[in-house]
Each structure stands twice: as C-alpha cells, then as structure tokens.
Amino acid sequence: MRRIHRQAHRSGALRSGGRVVPRGGGGVKILIVDDDQAARYLTASIVRSGGHEAVSASDGAEALEVARAQVFDVILSDILMPRMDGYQLARECKADSDLAAIPIVFLTASYTDPADERFALDLGAERFLTKPVEPDVLLDVLAELSEGATASHARGPRIEEQEILREYNERLVNKLERKVLELQEANRMLSAAMDTLSSELEVKSTLISELDGRVRGQVSDIEETMAARAVLEHAVQGASGLVMLVGDRYGRTEWVSKGTCLLTGYAEEELCGVDYFDVLVSEADRDARRTAYEALMTEGGCRTTDSEVLTRRGESVRLAWIDCAWRDDSGDICGVIGVGTPLR
C-alpha cells in the first residue's frame, strides 16, 4: 500500500512554465538534509521560491525516519553530517524498496574532489552540486528530476557492496588527511605570523622569547589535538558500523571511535592505552598485522587488508581495513590511523 501511494503521488506531476508542479497546482515535495541550520534555511528558501514544498532534517538518521513516514519527490542532502552522513543516507535509501526510487541530489561544500563526485554517482545519486549553488541551477535540477520521476525510477548503485565499503573508507581517510593538512598549514601560518611580529617588535629579551616560544608551542599543540579530535569524532560520529582507531608508534591505542566500542563490546577507557594487537587482533592475524603496522611506521603511506578483530565475547569479526601512517609537525611518523568496515 505504501509503494502504491508513492507511485500515485509522483504520477500527479505536470510541467508548468518550466517548473514541475502536480495536477493540484502546488510544487513537488523536497526533503532537505543538512546539519547546518543556516544552510537548511537558505536551501529551503530557494526550494520554496520555485513553488515547491520543503521539509528539513538535521542529519541522515533523522532524514531516514522522515522519508519513511512521508512521501517525497526528491532528497537534497549535504554529505558531511553527524550520526549519519549523506553517503550512508544514500546507501540506506537505495537498499529500501520504498525509498529506492526517490532521486537523490548531493549539495556539499566539504566533499568537492572528482573522486567524491564519482563515488556519489556510484551510490546511485542523480546529481552532485557544490555550495554555494545558484538558485536557478538548483531549481532547474529539481524540476528536471521531478519530471523524470513520473516516467522512470531513480538510478541504483552501480558498484558492489564490498566496493562501496572500501571506497567509503577511502573517501573518509582522504577527508581526514586533508583536514590534518589544513590544520598543519594553519599552524604554520600562525607560527610565521608570530615570528614576523616578534621580528617587527625587535623582541630581544631571552626570557620573553623563551616564554613566548613555550606558550605558542603549548597553544599550538592543544589546538591541533582538539581540532584533529573534533574532525575525527564529527566524521565518524554517525558511522555506528565503522571501526576507527588511532595508535601510537608502539601499537598502543590512543583513541577509538564509538563504532569500535559498539562492535567489540569494550568501553573506550578499556581500549585506550592497551596493546591493540594483544586485545583486539585474533591470534591467526596477529603476526601479519603487527608486521604491517611496523612497516607503516618505517615506510609511511597507506595499506589495505582484510583481517579479524576479537570482541569481548571472544567472537571474531572480519573487517576490510585501510591503515595510514600519520606524521607530526616535524614530518616524523608518530602513529597509525586504522579504519575498518565489517565485511558482510
């Protein structure tokens, strides 16, 4: 009955003056998904200016609930959001027979690489737009997709599930790496500005210089640590099925995601500071994982592999991993970031 109602809803759309409107005379119904309140308001204003109805959701998880409770002609979604991001929302919609036919348009300011767009289209998205978008461009896209929805279904994913998981991990790691580089560049510029200011003021006192250097170093370390942690937590907060760990040069766990705790059954404080290989890696994979970890600490770069992790209950779960070495401000390798997704 739900599917019949959705089909009947879309069958009422007609062209009128370059825009799509239903036979009743109003606009089509658009679900807007964005965690930024100002961005939601702006996008909704553009949508309503075209005579359409706009309903908003603050993240992918809320959008999924709203989409299952109401009927929509198009989903217009941001990508980088807490709880559930736009990529995950697209996967869930395409896997739901009642939602799979709804065209999805991504509107993002964070994911702008060609690889990001390619992955979005591989997931089944119809369009990939970047912010800021011209109102006429957005309205033309919505009109085109709304008209097409009366005659055909939206595209489905064009890659297999396992490839989707691997590509999703790569997109996430790429985003994190870019954020880290941005933070490092910001710290470099701050340090350069402070050096220039010191030079202009001709600060010659050894005590002042020493204190200034210590304060700037401590502030820089605190800011970088807090900013990097915020980026990580924001990116993976909604990924309940995503395992992410940050290890030091010795293989001790420094930080774990909520998804790691959900999968393994351990609390965060039980995992931080312990030897990752002794607690979470199965005996069969332990030597190979430790060897790969040591190679990353020596050579740097990223590696992909499949291996098992152990839960608190002693169960083994096989995951697809992407491990990347990360460096400090001096360029020295100081640990490894591991991102894993359960293989289904």
C-alpha positions in Angstrom: 0.0 0.0 0.0 2.9 2.4 0.8 4.5 1.8 -2.6 1.2 2.3 -4.4 0.8 5.6 -2.5 4.3 6.8 -3.5 3.6 6.0 -7.2 0.3 7.8 -7.1 1.9 10.8 -5.5 4.5 11.1 -8.3 2.1 10.4 -11.1 0.3 13.7 -10.3 3.3 15.9 -11.5 3.0 18.1 -14.7 5.2 20.7 -16.4 4.1 24.3 -15.9 6.1 27.2 -17.1 9.5 25.4 -17.0 8.8 24.0 -13.5 7.2 20.8 -12.4 4.0 21.1 -10.4 1.4 18.4 -9.6 -2.0 18.5 -11.1 -3.3 20.2 -7.9 -1.2 23.3 -8.8 1.4 23.2 -5.9 5.1 22.3 -6.1 6.7 18.9 -5.6 7.9 17.8 -2.1 11.6 18.1 -1.3 13.4 16.6 1.7 16.4 18.9 2.6 19.1 17.3 4.8 21.8 19.4 6.3 23.3 19.7 9.8 23.9 23.5 9.3 20.8 25.4 10.3 21.6 28.4 8.2 22.3 26.2 5.2 19.0 24.4 5.7 17.1 27.7 5.9 18.8 29.1 2.7 18.2 25.9 0.7 14.6 25.7 1.9 14.1 29.3 0.8 15.4 28.6 -2.7 13.2 25.5 -2.9 10.1 27.3 -1.8 10.8 30.2 -4.2 10.3 27.7 -7.0 6.8 26.8 -5.7 7.9 23.6 -4.0 7.3 22.2 -0.5 10.4 21.9 1.7 10.8 19.6 4.7 14.0 19.7 6.6 16.1 17.2 8.6 19.4 17.8 10.5 21.2 14.6 9.6 20.9 11.4 7.7 19.4 9.4 10.6 16.6 11.9 11.0 16.1 12.2 7.3 15.7 8.4 7.0 12.9 8.5 9.7 11.2 11.4 7.9 11.4 9.8 4.5 9.8 6.6 5.7 7.0 8.5 7.4 6.2 10.8 4.5 6.3 10.9 0.7 9.0 12.9 -1.2 9.8 13.5 -4.8 13.5 14.4 -4.3 16.0 14.2 -1.5 18.5 17.1 -1.4 21.3 16.2 1.0 24.6 17.5 2.4 27.4 14.9 2.8 29.4 15.7 6.0 27.0 15.4 8.9 27.0 13.8 12.4 25.3 10.5 13.2 24.7 9.5 9.6 26.3 11.3 6.7 25.0 11.8 3.2 26.8 8.8 1.7 25.3 6.5 4.3 21.9 8.0 3.8 22.1 7.2 0.1 23.1 3.6 0.8 20.1 3.2 3.2 17.7 4.7 0.7 18.9 2.6 -2.2 18.6 -0.5 0.0 15.0 0.3 0.9 12.4 -0.7 -1.7 10.1 2.1 -0.6 12.8 4.8 -0.9 15.0 3.5 -3.7 13.0 5.3 -6.5 13.5 8.8 -4.9 16.1 10.8 -6.8 19.0 11.9 -4.5 20.9 15.2 -5.1 24.1 15.9 -3.1 24.8 19.6 -2.2 28.1 19.8 -0.5 30.9 22.3 0.4 33.2 19.7 2.1 33.5 16.9 -0.5 34.4 18.6 -3.7 37.0 16.3 -5.3 36.2 14.5 -8.6 36.6 11.2 -6.7 33.9 12.4 -4.2 31.5 13.1 -7.1 32.3 9.7 -8.7 31.6 7.8 -5.5 28.3 9.8 -5.0 27.1 8.8 -8.5 28.3 5.2 -7.9 26.0 5.1 -4.9 23.0 6.0 -7.1 22.8 9.8 -6.7 21.4 11.6 -9.7 23.3 14.9 -9.3 26.3 16.3 -7.4 26.3 20.0 -6.7 28.7 22.1 -4.7 28.0 25.0 -2.4 27.3 27.8 -2.9 24.9 26.9 -5.7 23.0 29.4 -7.9 19.2 29.3 -7.1 18.3 28.9 -10.8 20.7 26.0 -11.2 19.3 24.2 -8.2 15.7 24.8 -9.3 16.4 23.6 -12.8 17.9 20.3 -11.4 14.9 19.8 -9.1 12.5 20.4 -12.0 14.3 18.0 -14.3 14.5 15.2 -11.7 10.9 15.7 -10.6 9.7 15.5 -14.2 11.8 12.4 -14.7 10.4 10.7 -11.6 7.0 10.4 -13.3 8.3 8.2 -16.0 11.2 6.2 -14.5 12.9 5.2 -11.3 16.0 6.8 -9.9 19.3 5.1 -10.6 20.5 2.4 -8.2 24.1 1.8 -7.1 26.5 0.9 -9.9 29.1 -0.8 -7.8 29.0 -3.8 -5.5 28.5 -3.5 -1.7 32.1 -4.5 -0.8 33.5 -1.9 -3.2 31.1 0.7 -1.7 32.6 -0.1 1.7 36.2 0.2 0.5 35.5 3.4 -1.4 33.6 4.9 1.5 36.7 4.2 3.8 39.0 5.8 1.2 36.8 8.9 0.9 36.7 9.3 4.7 40.5 8.8 5.1 41.1 11.3 2.3 38.9 13.9 4.0 40.7 13.4 7.3 44.1 13.7 5.7 43.0 17.0 4.0 41.8 18.3 7.4 45.1 17.4 9.0 47.0 19.2 6.3 44.8 22.3 6.7 45.4 22.3 10.4 49.2 22.0 9.8 49.1 24.8 7.3 47.1 27.0 9.8 49.6 26.3 12.5 52.5 27.1 10.1 50.9 30.4 9.2 50.2 31.2 12.8 53.8 30.5 13.7 55.1 32.6 10.8 52.9 35.5 11.8 54.2 35.3 15.3 57.8 35.2 14.1 57.1 38.2 11.9 55.5 40.1 14.7 58.4 39.3 17.0 60.9 40.5 14.4 59.0 43.8 13.8 58.8 44.5 17.5 62.5 43.5 17.9 62.0 41.3 20.9 65.5 40.8 22.2 64.9 39.6 25.6 65.9 36.0 26.0 63.3 35.4 28.8 60.4 36.8 26.7 61.5 34.9 23.7 61.7 31.6 25.6 58.3 32.2 27.3 56.7 33.2 24.0 58.0 30.1 22.3 56.8 27.8 25.1 53.3 29.4 25.2 53.0 29.3 21.4 54.1 25.7 21.3 51.7 24.6 24.0 48.8 26.5 22.4 49.6 25.0 19.0 49.7 21.5 20.5 46.4 21.9 22.3 44.7 23.5 19.3 45.9 20.8 16.9 45.0 18.0 19.2 41.5 19.4 19.9 40.8 20.2 16.3 42.1 16.9 15.0 40.0 15.0 17.5 36.9 17.1 16.6 37.4 16.4 12.9 37.7 12.6 13.6 34.7 12.5 16.0 32.5 14.6 13.7 33.3 12.5 10.6 32.7 9.1 12.3 30.1 10.0 14.9 27.2 8.7 12.8 29.1 5.7 11.4 28.0 3.1 14.0 29.3 0.3 11.8 32.7 1.9 11.2 35.7 0.9 13.3 38.4 3.6 13.7 41.5 3.5 15.9 44.5 5.8 16.4 47.6 4.0 17.6 51.0 5.3 18.7 54.4 4.2 17.4 54.3 1.2 19.7 50.9 -0.1 18.8 49.1 1.2 21.9 45.6 2.6 21.2 45.3 6.3 21.8 41.8 6.9 20.5 38.8 4.7 19.3 35.5 5.6 17.7 32.1 4.8 19.1 31.7 2.3 16.3 34.7 0.4 17.6 33.1 0.1 21.1 29.8 -1.0 19.7 31.3 -3.7 17.6 33.8 -5.1 20.2 31.7 -4.6 23.3 34.6 -2.8 25.1 34.3 0.6 26.7 36.5 3.4 25.4 38.5 3.5 28.6 39.2 -0.2 28.3 40.8 0.1 24.9 42.8 3.3 25.2 46.4 2.8 26.3 46.4 -1.0 25.8 48.3 -3.0 23.2 45.9 -3.2 20.2 47.3 -6.4 18.9 47.1 -8.3 22.2 43.5 -7.3 22.9 41.7 -6.9 19.5 43.6 -8.9 16.9 43.0 -12.6 16.5 45.9 -14.9 17.1 45.8 -16.0 13.4 46.2 -12.5 12.2 48.4 -11.0 15.0 51.8 -11.5 13.5 50.8 -10.3 10.0 49.0 -7.2 11.4 52.0 -6.3 13.7 54.4 -6.7 10.8 52.2 -4.5 8.5 52.0 -1.9 11.4 55.8 -1.8 11.8 56.2 -1.4 8.0 53.9 1.6 8.1 55.9 3.1 10.9 59.0 2.7 8.9 57.9 3.5 5.3 54.7 5.6 5.8 51.8 5.7 3.3 48.6 3.6 3.4 47.8 -0.1 3.1 44.6 -2.1 2.7 44.0 -5.5 4.1 41.3 -7.9 5.5 41.7 -9.2 9.0 39.7 -10.2 12.1 39.1 -8.4 15.4 38.1 -10.1 18.6 35.1 -8.9 20.6 34.8 -9.0 24.4 32.7 -12.2 24.0 35.6 -13.9 22.1 33.9 -13.7 18.7 35.8 -12.9 15.5 34.6 -10.3 13.1 36.4 -9.9 9.7 36.9 -6.3 8.5 38.2 -4.5 5.5 41.0 -2.2 6.7 42.7 0.9 5.4 45.7 1.8 7.6 47.6 5.1 7.1 50.7 6.4 8.9 50.3 9.9 10.3 53.1 12.4 11.0 53.8 15.2 13.5 54.7 18.7 12.6 58.3 17.7 12.1 57.3 15.2 9.5 58.2 12.2 11.6 55.8 9.2 11.6 54.3 9.0 15.1 51.4 6.5 14.7 48.8 4.8 12.5 45.2 5.6 11.8 43.2 2.4 11.1 39.7 2.5 9.5 37.8 -0.8 9.2 34.4 -1.9 7.9 32.8 -5.3 8.7 32.7 -7.5 5.6 29.1 -8.8 5.1 
